[in-house]
Amino acid sequence: MGEGNRSSYNSQGLQPRRGFDAPKGAVKMDMTAKKKTTNFTENFQELEEITRWFDSSEQLDLDAGLKKFERGLQLASELKKKLAEVENSVEEIKAKFT
C-alpha cells in the first residue's frame, strides 16, 4: 500500500464500497426541499401573526402597523408565488399520467 493511496483506505486497509453512497447532491436536495417547506410554513405562520396583531389591537401604532402591513403584503406575495409553483408542478405530474 503506497503512501499516496492511504487516504482512500479505511483503518482496516479496505476501500469503501462503491455504488452504495448517496449520489452527490441527494442530501442537499432533501435539505433544500425541507428548507423551502419550512420557509413556506414559517412565512404562513408569520402572516397569521400579523393578521392576529391587527385583529387584536384596539389602538394601532401607525408606524408599527405600516411596517406590519408591508411585511404582510410581502409574505402574501411570496406565498402566492409558491402556491402557483406547486399548482404548476401538480398539473405537470397529472399530465404525465393522463
N, C-alpha and C positions, 0 to 999 in steps of 0.2 A: 504494500500500500504506500503510494508516494505521498509526500507531504502536501502536494498541491491538491490531491483528491480527498484528503482527510475531511474537509468541510462538508462533503456530500455524504458522509457516512455517519451513522449514529454511534452511540457509545459502545455498541456491541460489534461494530465494524460492518454492519449491514446497511445497504442502501435503502432509503424509504421506498415503499411500494408505489409504483407509478399507476396512474389511472384511477386512484381511489380518493384523490384530493378533490375538493370542490373546485369547480372552474374559477379562474381568476375573475373577480367582479361579482360572483354569485352572492357572497355575503354582503358586499357593498350594496348590491341592488336591493336585497332584503332590507337592509338598514335604511336605504333611501326611501323605499316604499313605506316602511314603518314611520319614518320621519314625516313624510307627506301626509299620511293618515293622521298622525299626531298633530301636525300643524293644522289640518282641517278641523279636527276636534277642538283643539285649543282655541282656534280662531272663532269657532261657533260659540264656544263657552264664553269667550271674551265679549262677543256681540250680545249674548244673552245678559251678561253682567251689566253692560252699558244700558240695555233696554230696561233692566230692573232699576238701575240708578235713576233713569228718567221717570219711571213709574212711581218710585217711592219718594222722590224728593218733593217736599211741599214748596220749598223756596229754592229755586235753582240759582246756582252761581253761574252767571252768564259766561265768564271766561272758561270755567271748567266744562260747562255744558257745550260750548262751541268746540272745544278740543275733543270731547267725547263724541259729539255729533260727527266731526270729521273722521275720527278713528272708526266709528261705526260704519260710515259710508265706505271707507277703505276696506274694512273687513267684509262687508256685504259684497263689494265688487270682487274681492279675491275668492270668496265662497261661491259666488255665481259663476265665475270663470272655471273653478274646479269642478263644479257640478256639470257644466257644459262639456268639459273634457271627459268626464265619466260617462255622461249620456252618449257622447260620440263613440267611446270605446264599447259600450254596450251594444250600440247599433252595429258596429263593425263585427262584433262577436256573433250577434244574431244573424247577420248577413252570411257568415261562413257556413251556417247550418240550415239555411233555407234555400 
